[in-house]
Amino acid sequence: MSSRTRTTYYLTFEVESGDRMEFVVNGEEFGICAEGDEGILRFQGTRYYGFARHPRAHLRVVQGYNHSE
């Protein structure tokens, strides 16, 4: 006797109008999204076509090095 499990993944997006939209996505797409991601959402009606993230600027504070010493 064998059993199979199936996982359904959902992503919720908040669009510029403030509305939230929820889509069923595959596990890979779910795994690469993080809360706070910003970008372009592609969809038609309830059909999800993809999400292209805008790169985040990574700011790092680096302590200065004095070359004259």
N, C-alpha and C positions, 0 to 999 in steps of 0.2 A: 504494500500500500504506500503510495507516495502522495505527498501534499506539496502544493505550490503556494507561495505567497506572492502577492502583487502589491507594490507600493505606488500610491498616486501622489505626485508632487504638485504643489501649488505655489505660485508666486503671486504676490499682491503688489501692484504698482499704484502709486499716487501720482496722478497726472496734474498738469498745470492748473486746471480748474479746481483742484482739491478733491475731485472724485477719486475713488479707489476702484481698481479693476483687478479681478482675480482670474488667473489662467492656469490651466493644467499644462505642465511642462515635463520634459523627460528628466531623468536623474542627473545627467551631465549638466544640463542647463541650470538646474536647481543648485547643483554643487558649486558652480562658479559665480553665483550671485551672492551679494552680501547686503545687509541692511545699510541704507545710505547711498548705494550706488546711484549715479545719475547718468542719463544718456537718452538715446532715442528708442522708444518702444514702437515696434511694428506689429499691428494687429488689424483685423477686419472683423467687426462685430464681436463675436466671442472667440474668434480664432486667433491664436497667438502665432506670430511669424518670427519673432526674435527681439532681442534687446542688445543694442550696441552701446557699450559703456563709454563714457567720456573718461579719458585718463585722469587720474587724480594727481595733483602736484604733491610730491613728497618733499617736505621741507625738513632739513636736518640742521640742527645747530652744531657747528663745528668750532671748537675753540681755536682761536688764532695762533699762529706760529710766528715767532719773532725771528726773522732771518739775521738781524744785526747782532745777536748775542753769540 
